[in-house]
Amino acid sequence: MTWLVGVDVGGTFTDFFAYETGSRQVRLFKTPSTPKNPASAIADGLLALCKEFDISPSDIERVSHGTTVATNALIQRRGGTVAVITTKGFRDLLEIGRQTRPHLYSFQQDQPAPLAPRNRRFEIAERITAGPAIIEPIDQASLEKAIEDVKQSGVEACAVCLLFSFLDGSHERAVGEALSKVDGLSVSLSSEVQPEFREYERFSTAVLNAYLQPVMHRYLTFLEDRLRADAPGAKVGIYQSSGGLMSIDTARKFPVRTALSGPAAGAVGAVYMSRLSSEPDVITVDVGGTSADVALIRNYEAGISFNRDVAGFPVRLPMVDIHTVGAGGGSIAWFDRDGLLKVGPTSAGADPGPACYRRGGTNATVTDANLATGRLSAKGLIGGRMPLDIEASRNVLAPIAEKLNFSIERAALGILDIVSANMVRAIRTISVERGHDPRNYCLLPFGGAGPLHATEIARSLGISKILVPAAPGILCAQGLIASDMKDDFVRSARMRLDDAGMATIGDLAADVMIDAAKWFDSESIEPHQRRISLSLDVRYVGQNFELPVHAVSGPGGKLPVIPKAKEIRRRFLDIHTQFYGFCSETDPIELVNLRLTASAKITDLTGTSKAKTSTQKPKPIARRPVWFSADGPVDTPIYDRATFLAGQKIVGPAIIDQFDSTTVLHPRDVLTVDSALNLSIRLSK
C-alpha cells in the first residue's frame, strides 16, 4: 500500500489527511498542537495516526506539510539575528520605506522597527544602473570591510540587497560567494529571493527571508530527522504561500515563501471540493482556533496577490489572496473602554484554550458561547475524545451576561453575532471592495468552527447557498494532498504594450523557460506531468500599480504561443474595469513584469467519494434544546454526518455532528447531501 499524508498545523489542532493511492481509502486524524515545537505534534501525531488505522510507516510515500512557523516567528519577532549588505548610499532604505503610516489616523503608531538595526546594515561601493550596465565595479576594500563587519556583528544570517540586482545579479552573487566563507552564516540574495523592481519591497522580502532562515533551518532539520527515522521512505513537501509544494531544501533556502503556507492549502482544498460539487464561484471562510481566513474563488481559481504585509512588513512574492482576521473558536470576549463588547483578536489558543477545555482557561470564548447555546455538544470534539465542560463555559459567560443584563444564552448569542460580523467585514474586503458581488457566490465554510457560523455570515452578505465540505475541519490537510509541485519565476521588463514589446516578452519567456526546465529536472518531474502558465503585470503609463493579466497556459512543459498585443490589451481593459469601474481605450499601456509558473500534478484524488445514494431522511441520534435566536431554545434533532448518504435531505433546525466539525442548520433552511457527500444548504428567505 502507498499512503500520502497531508498535515496542517493550526493554533489549536494539528490535522492529518491520509490517502491510499491504490484503494483510495481516506483516513482523518487530529491531535492537539504543540506551539513550543510544532514538529513534535507532527511526528507524534503521524505515529498515532499509523497506530490507530494500522498503517505501516514504511508505506508512507509523501508527507505534505503546511507550516505556520515562519508566520509565528515574524509575529513574535523570534527569527534570527540579521545583517544587511547594500549599495553605498542606501543603508537607510529599509527604514525610509514608502513613508506611509500603517494607520492613517494614528499619529502614535509607527512602522515596525527594521529587523536589521542600522548598526548591522553595511554598505559597499558598487553601482549597476537600469540598463543594466555596471558603472562602478565592486570595490574590494569596501567588500572586505563589510564581510569583516558581518563577522564581528555575530549575526546568524545576512541579506544582500544591491540596487538594480533584479536586472543583473552578478554583484550580489559575488558578495554571496564572499559571505559563504563565513562559518554558520545563512545568506539571502535579493536577486534570488524575488528578482523584480521596487527596491524597498525587494529589500524587505530578502531581509525577511534571511531573518527566517535560522529558525526554519532548525525546525525543518528536526522535522526531517524525525520523519526520516519514523517513515524512512517518505518524501517531504513543504507548502508555499503561492499554493503549491516545494522541496524541503528549497524551503530552507527560501523560508519566506511559507509566510501564508497553511491558509493557502485551505484555498486549494476548497477549489477541489467546489469542483466536485460543480460550484465554480465560492467565497471561503476558514475558521480555526485563533483566526478566520477568507478567500474568493472565481471559476475554480483562487486569486494570487503579489503585495502583502506579513506582521507589518511588505512581502513581494506570489501568495494566494487570503485575508485574515482574529476571529476563531478561541477568540476572547472582552469589554473595551467604551463599555462595548468586543470579540478577538486575542485568542485563548490551544493552551489553556477555552474554559470548556478544562485546561485552566478563565476567559469567555467563541467556543464557550457555541457550547452554551447548545450548538456544540458537551460530548466534545474529535469524536468525543476531547469532552467539553458546559458548566465551565456558563461560569465564564456569567460576568458578561450580568454586565449586559442578559441571560447567559443571550449573551452567548451576542458573542456569536459579533465574531460573525468580524468575518463578514473580512469577506467584504476581498469581494465588495474588489468589484465582486458576494450574492453571486456560494459560501464554503471549513475549519473546525466554519460550519458553526456559516449561516449568520451568509445571511449578512445576502448569500443564499452554503456548501459544507465532507471533512471541513481537515480541509487544509486535504488541500496539501491535492496540491501540485510548483515554482514561480519572474522577470522585470518595462516596455510599451505593442507588437515590439510582445516580441521582447517572447524572448524573455524563452529565457525563463530554461530556468523552469532546470526546476522540472531537479524535481524529477516527468514531461507528461509538467504544466506552464504565463501572466503579465500590466498598467497604464504613469500608473503606480499594475494588474496581473493571464496570457497563456498549457501542458507538457513547453511554452505555448503567446497572444498578440491587441488581445493582452483587451484583457487588461476588462480587468481594469472590474477593479476600478472604468478603463480608457486610448491611454498608452505598458508591461512591467513577466511571471511564469511551472507546476506538476503529483496526486489525483478523483474518485475518493463513491457515495451510496438514498432518498430516505436520515435518522437523528439525539435531541437537545438549541438557541438559534434570542426568542428562546428550539428542540433540535442531532445527526451523525457519518451516516449520511447522497441524495438525503433535511429541513432545519438540525445540528450535524462529525469527527472534525459541527454544522448548524437553522430553522426552515434546507440541506441536501450531494454526490460528493458535501452538504448543500439553501437558506430560507
N, C-alpha and C positions, 0 to 999 in steps of 0.2 A: 504494500500500500504506500501511496505517496501523499503526504499531507502538506498543505500550505497553511501558515498561521499568520494572521494579522493581529497585531497587538497595539492598542491605543491607550496611552496613559492620560487619565483625566485627573482633576483635582481631588476627586473622591474615590473613584474606582479605576482599576486597570482592566480593560476589556479585551477578550480574546475571541477571535472568529477563526475556527479551524475548518478546512475544506479538503476533502479527499478527492483527488483528481479522477480516479477511476470510477468509483461508485457514486461520486457526487454527494457523499454524506456531508452534513454540516453539524458542527458541534460548537456550542456557545458556552462561554465561561467568564465569570467576573471575580475579581479579588480586590480587597481594599488597596489603595495606592500607598506607597511609602515615600512621602515627599522628600525626606532627607536623602534618599538614594533611589530614584525611580527604577533603576535597573534591578534592584532586589525584588520588587513586585513582579517584574517581567520574568526573571529567571525562576523564581519560586513558583509563580503562577503557571508558567509553562509546564513545570514538573507536575503541579497539581492537576492541570488540565489533562496531561497524559495519563496520570493515575486514575482520574475519575472516569475517563472514557476508554481506558485500556488501549492507549496509543503508544506505540514504541517510539521513543525519542529519535531513534536512528532512522525512522521512516519520515521524519520532517525534512522536506527538501528546501523550503524557504521560510524565513521569518521576516515579515514586513512590519516595520516599526514607525509609528508616528510619535514624535517626541516633543515635549514642552520644556526640555532642559534649557535650550537657548533662550526661549521667551522668558522663563523664570529668572535666568541669570541676568538678563537685561533689566527686568522689572526690579529685581532685588539688588542690582549693582554688585553681583558676585562673580564677575568674569575675571580674567587675568589682568595683570599689570601690563600696560601698553605704552610703547613709544611710537613716534611718527617721524619719518624722514620725508621731507618735502622740498620743493624748489625754493631757492633763496627768494625771500620776499613774501612767501605765502604761509608762513608759520602760524598766523592767526586766523586763517581762513575758517577753520573748524569753529572758532568762537564767533566770528563775524556772521557766518551763515547767510541767511536771507533777510535778516533784520526784520522779521515778522514776529509779533508776540504770540505765544501759544494760546492765550486767551485775550481776545481783542479788548475787552473792557476791564481787565485786571492789570493794574499798574504795579502790583506787587509780585506777580508770578513771572519768573524768568524762564528762559530756555534751560534745560538740564545742563549741568557743567560738562564740558568735554571729557570723554573717557580717558584721554591723554592730556594731562595738565600741561601748561605752557613750558615748564622746565623739562618736560620729556618730549618736546617737539623740536626736532633738529633740522637745520637747513643745509643743503648742498648747492654749490654753484653749478648750474646747468640750465639749458633752455631749449625747448622744442617749440616751434610755432605751429599754427593751424595748417601749414602747407600740406603735409607736415614736412618741416625742414629743421635740421639741427643747426641752430645758430650759435650755440655755446656747448661744446662737449663737456662731459663731467669733469670737474676739477678734482683730481685725485687727492689733493691735500685736504679739501673740504670733505670728501667722501671718507677718507681715513679718520678724520676727526669725528665725523658723525658716527661711524662704526664704533669708535672708542667711547663716545658719549653713551651710546646704546648699551655697551658692555658695562660701563660704570653705573648706569641707572638701575641695573639689576632686574630689568623687566623680563616678563615671560614671552612677550610677543611684540612684533614691530610691524607697522603698516607703512608701506612705501607708496606715497601719493605725489606724483610729479605732474606738472602741467602738460596737457595735451598727450599724455601717455596712452589715451584711448586710440589715438591715431598712429602712434609709434611707441611701442613699449620697450624699445631697446635699452633706454637708460634705466628703466625700472628693473629690467632683467639683470642688468649689470650690478645694480645696488643689491638686488636679491641674492645674487651669487656671492657677493662680498659678505652679506649677513648670514649666509648659510654656514659660514665657518665659525659662527658663534655657537658654542655648545648649548643645547637645550632651548634654543630660541625658535619660536614659530614665526613665520614670515607671511604676510599678505601683500600681494601686489595689486594695486587698483586696476591695472590693465588686465589682470586675470579674473578678479572678482566680478567686475562689471565694466567692460571697456566701452563706455558711451559718454557723451558730452554732458555738461553741467558738473563742474568740478566739485562744488560743495557736496552734492548728493553722492558723487562717486567717491570722494574722500571719506565721507561719513560712513558709507557702506563698507569700505575697505577697513576702516578703523573698527567698526562693529565686528567684522569678520575676525580681525586679529584679537579683539577682546574676548571672543567666544572660543577661539582655538584651544587654549589650555584646558578650559572647562570641558568642552566636548571631547577633546582627546582623552582625558581621564575617564569620562563617562563611557565613551564608545569602546575604549580598550577593556574596561571592566566588563561591559556587556558582551563584547566579542569573546573574551576569555571564558565567561560563564557559559555562553551558548555553545562554544566550541567543545567544552567539557560535557555539557548535558545533551546536546544534539549535534554531534560532530559532523553530520552530513548536511547541515542546514546553511544555506547562503543567507546573508543578512542584507536586507534592503532598507534604507532609511528614506522616509518620506520627506519631500521638499515642498516648500510653500507654493510652488507653481502647479502642483497637482500631479506629481509623478515620483517614481522611486529612483534613488541613486545608490551607488555602492557605498559601503562603509568608509572606504578610503577617500572617496570624493567628499563625503560628509565631514571627515576630519579636516580636509583642506578648505572646504567652504561651508563652515557651520552656519553662517548667516542665512543660507538657503533654507534652514529649518525653522526660521523665526515664526512661521504660522503653520507648522507641519501638521498638527493634529486636526485643526478645523478644516484644512484643505481636504483631508481624507474624507471627512464627512460630506463635503460637497460632491466629491466624486462618487461616493456611495449613493448619494441622493439621485445623481444622474442615472446611475444603474437601475435603481428602483423605479424611477419615473419612466424609464424605457419599458420596463416590464408591465407597467400599468398604462402605457400609451398616454402619458401626461407630459407633453413637451415643455410646457411653461409652468414652472413651480417656483415658489419662494420657500426657502428652507429656514427652519429655526431649530438650532441645536442647543437644547437646554441641559446643561450638566449641573455639577455641584456648585461651581463658582461663577459661571458666566453663561451667556447666551450668544451664540454666533449665528448671524443671519447672512444669507446669500440669495442672489437672484439667478435662476437658471432659465435661459431662453433657448428654445429649440434644442433641448438636451445639451446645452453648453453653458458651463459656468463662466462668468466674466473673469478676465485677468486684469489686474491693476499693476502699474509699474511704479507708482509713487505712494509709498505707505510710510506711516510713522509707527515705529515699534518702541514702546517705552519712552516716547518723546523724541526719538532720533529718526531722521529721514533715512529710508532704505530704498534704494533704486534697484529693484530686482522684480522679475515677474512673480506675482503672487495671485492665487485665487482671490477674487474680490469678495472679501468677507468683512463684515462689520461686527465688532464685539462690544457687548455691554455687560456690566457687572450685575447680572440677574440670573441666579441659578437656585437650585434647591437649598443650598446653604446660605443664601443671601440673608443678612440680618436685618430685621425690622427695628427702626430706631426713630426717636423724635429729634428733629432739628431745633435750632434756637428759636425758630419762628413758631414752634409748637406743632408743626405739621408732621404727620407720619411719613417716613421715608423707608425704602427697602433697597439694600445694597448701596454701593458696590462692595462693601466689606462682607466677607463670607466666613462662615464657621469652618469651611473646608472639610477635609477628611478627619482631622484631629484638632479639636474634640468633636467637630461635627454638630449637627442639630441636636437639641436637647433630647429628642426622642431616640437618638442612637445610644443613650446611656453611657456616654464616654466622657462626661463632665461638662458638656455644653450647657451654658446658662443663658443664652440669648434666644429669643424667638426668631425662627427662620421660616422660609417659604415651605420647607418640608413639614415643619410643625403645623403650619396653617393647613396644608393639604390633609394631614392626618386628623386634625381637629374637626374638619368639615366632613369627614367620612370618605373623602376621595381616595385616600390611601388606606390600605388595610393594616390593622395592627399586627397581622400575621408577619408583615415585614417585607424586606427587599430580598433580591436574589433567591427567589423561590422559597422564602421563609427562613433562609439561613441567617438573616440579619433582622431579628424581630424589632418592632418599634414600640415605644412606651407612650401610649396616648396620654396618660396622666402627666408625664413629664412635659409633654407639649402643652397641655392645658395650663400647667403651673407657670410656664414662661410666657404664655399668652395673656394670662390673667392681669398683670400690671398694665399692659397695653389696653386691654378691654376696659379696665377701670378708669384709665385716664380719658378714654374716648366716651365713657358712659355707654358702652355697648356690651352685648353678650359676647362671650368668648368666640362663638361661631361667627357672629357678625364682624368682629374684629379680624378674625382669620380671613373672612371673605374680602375685607378691605385690603389686607396684605396681598392677597392673590390678585386683586384688581390693580394694585399699584405696580407689582412686578410685571404683570401683563402689559400695562401701559408703557413701562420701560422698554419692553421688547417691541412694542408697536412703533415707538419712536425710532428704534434702530432699523426696523424694516422700512419705514418711510425714507430713511436716509439712502437706502440702496434701491429704492423703487421710485417713489413720487419725485424726489429731488433729482432724479436722473431721467425723468421723462417716461417712466413706466407706471401704468395704472394697475395697482395690486388687485383690483377687482377682476382683471383678466387672467389672473394666475390662480393656481391651486396651491394651498398651503401644505407643506410637507414637514411635519414636526418630527424630531427624533432626539436622541439623547435620553437619559433616564427620565427626565421631567418634561420633555417636549410635549408628548400627547396629553399631559395633565392640563396644560394651559392653552392648547391649540384653539379651542372654541372661542374663548374670550378674545384671543388675538385676531382670529379670522373675522369675527363679527365687528370688531373695531375698525377693521380695514375694508369691510364690505366684501370680503371673500366668501364665496358660497360653498366651496368644496375643500375638504381636507383629505389628504392621503397619508395614512399611518403605515410605515414600512413594516415588514414581517418581524424584524428584530430591531426596533428603533434604538434601544439602548446600546446596541453593538454595531450600529451602522458605520461609525468611523473605522472600526476594526475591519468590517466587511469591505469598506471602500479601499483599504490598504491592499486587500487581496485582488480587488477588481482593477487596480491601477496599473498603468503601463510603466515601463522603464522610460526615463525622459531626461533630456538635457536641452538647454536653451543657449542659443548663440546670438550675438548682436554685433552690428557694425554701424557706427555713426557716419553719416554722409549727407550733408545738407546740399540740396540741389533742387532746381525747379522741377515741378511735375510736368514733364513734356517727353517727347519721344527720345530725346538725347539723355534725359535723366533716367528714363526707364532702361535704356541700353546700359548705362553705368550700373544700375541696380542689378541687371542680369550678370554683369561681370563680378560684382560683389557677392551675389548669391552663389555663383560658381566657386568663388574663393572660400566662402563659409562652408559649402558642401564638403570641401576637403577635410575641415575640422569635424564635421558631422560623421563622415565616413570613418575617420580615426576613432571616434567615440563608439560607433557601432561595432567596429572590430575589437576595441578594448573590452567591451561588454559581452563579446562572443554572441552577438545577435545575428541570427540568420537573415539572409536577404528577404525572404518572404514575410518576416515579422516587421520589417522596417517601414517607417512612415515619416514623411516630411510635411511640415506646414510652414508657410511663409507669410509674414504680415509686414506692413509698413506703417511707421509713425508719420502722420501727415498733418499739416496745419496750413492756415493762410500765412502768407509772408507778413511778418510783423506780429504774429500771434505769439503769446508766451508759451502756450502748452499745446501739445499735439494730441491727436486721436488715433488709436490703432485701427488700421483697415486691413482686413484679411485679404490676401492676394490669391493664394493658391495652396492646395494641399494634395497629397497623393501617396499611394503605397509604393513599396519596392525600394525606397531609399534613393530614388533618382528625382532630380528636380523637374517638376512639370513645367509646361510653358507658362511664363508669367504674363498676365493680362497687359494690354496696351494702356497708355496714359489716360486715354478717354474713359476707359472702364474704371480705373482707380479713382479718377475724378468723380465719377458718378457715385461710387460707393462712399467716398468721403462726404459728398454733399448730403447724402441720405443720413449718414451717421451724425453729421454736424446738426442737421435739422432735428434729429431725435434728442440730442443732448442739449441744444441751446434754443430750439424752437424756430430757427431760421437758418438760411445759408445764402451766400452770394454766388451767383452763377458766373460773375465776371472777374472777381478779385483773384490775383495770382496765388497759386498754391505751391508749397514746397514739401519735399520729402526730407525727413530728419534721420530716422533710423531704419535699418533693415533688421528684422528679427526672424530667426529660423529655429523651429522646434523639431528636434529629432526624437522620435518615440518608437516603442516596440511593445506590442501586446504580448504579455507573458502568461496570462491566465484567462481562460474562457469559462465564466461562471454560468453560461447558458444551460438551463435545464436543472438548476438546483431546486426549483419548486415544481414538482409534478403533483399537483394537488388533486385530491379526490373532490367530487362535487356533491352537493346536496341542496335541496330546496326546503328542507325542514328547519324550523327555527332552533337555534342552539338552546340547550337546557342550562339554566343558571345553577351555580353550585352553592349559592347562599344569597341572603338578602340583608341589607342594613340601611339605616337612615343616612341620607347624603344631602348636604346643603349645596344647592346649585345657585340659590339667591337668598337674599335676606328675608324672603317670605316664610322660610321655615324648611325643615328637612322633608325629603321625599323618600318613601320606601322604595329602594332601588335594588334590582337584581344584579348579582355579581356573576361574571362569566370567566371561565378559564379559556384564554385565547388558544391554547394548545389543542382544544377540541374543535376549533372552527374548521369548516370545510368551505371550499369555494362555492359561491352562489348563495350562501346563507345570508339572511337579512335580519336586522334588529331595529326596532323603533325605540328611541330613548324615552325615559332615562335608563342608563346602564353604566356599570363600571366593568372594564375588561382588564383583568389581571394577566400578567405573563411574567416570565422569568426576569426580564430585564427592564420592564417599564409598566406603566398603568395608563390606560386610555379612558378618558371621561367622555361619555356620550350624554349630552344634555337632553332634557325633555323635548320630544317631538322631532329631534334630529334623526336621520335615517342612515344606518350603517349597512354596507354591503361588503361581503368578502369577495374580492376579485380573483381572477385566475392565478395571480402571483401570490395569493394569500395576504396581500396588502388590504388594509381597511379603508374603504372609500366612504367618506361621510358627507352627506348632503345636509346643510344647515337649513332649519325651518325659517320661514320669514316672519 
